[in-house]
Amino acid sequence: MMLDRHLMYTQQPPVYGTQGMTYTGGKGIIWPTQDPAHVNARRKKAGFE
């Protein structure tokens, strides 16, 4: 999660898709990830439940 946060702050796509932003009015987004087709496999390999 910290890797994703660092990548987000340096304007790079996160690896695991753990970071998002909430805007005024309650609308939020998940920051776009690297290779989204394989994000669940990367999460599983890293130990995310």
C-alpha positions as CSV (number, residue, x, y, z in Angstrom):
1,M,0.0,0.0,0.0
2,M,2.9,2.4,0.7
3,L,4.4,1.6,-2.7
4,D,1.1,2.5,-4.3
5,R,0.9,5.8,-2.3
6,H,4.5,6.7,-3.3
7,L,3.8,6.0,-7.0
8,M,0.6,8.0,-6.8
9,Y,2.3,11.0,-5.3
10,T,5.0,10.8,-8.0
11,Q,2.4,10.8,-10.8
12,Q,3.0,7.1,-11.7
13,P,0.3,4.4,-11.8
14,P,0.1,2.2,-8.7
15,V,0.8,-1.5,-8.8
16,Y,-2.0,-2.8,-6.5
17,G,-4.8,-0.3,-6.9
18,T,-5.0,0.5,-3.2
19,Q,-5.1,4.3,-3.5
20,G,-8.0,6.6,-4.2
21,M,-9.1,10.2,-3.8
22,T,-12.4,11.7,-2.5
23,Y,-13.5,15.0,-4.0
24,T,-15.8,17.6,-2.4
25,G,-19.4,16.3,-2.6
26,G,-18.4,12.8,-1.7
27,K,-17.4,11.6,-5.1
28,G,-14.3,9.4,-5.2
29,I,-12.0,7.5,-7.6
30,I,-9.5,4.7,-7.4
31,W,-6.2,5.8,-9.0
32,P,-5.7,4.0,-12.3
33,T,-3.3,1.0,-11.9
34,Q,-0.6,-0.5,-14.0
35,D,-1.8,-3.5,-16.1
36,P,-5.3,-3.6,-14.6
37,A,-6.0,-7.0,-16.3
38,H,-3.6,-8.6,-13.9
39,V,-4.0,-6.6,-10.8
40,N,-5.9,-9.3,-8.9
41,A,-3.0,-11.8,-9.5
42,R,-0.5,-9.3,-8.2
43,R,-2.6,-8.7,-5.1
44,K,-2.9,-12.4,-4.4
45,K,0.9,-12.9,-4.9
46,A,1.6,-10.0,-2.5
47,G,-0.8,-11.6,0.2
48,F,-3.7,-9.2,-0.1
49,E,-7.0,-10.9,0.9
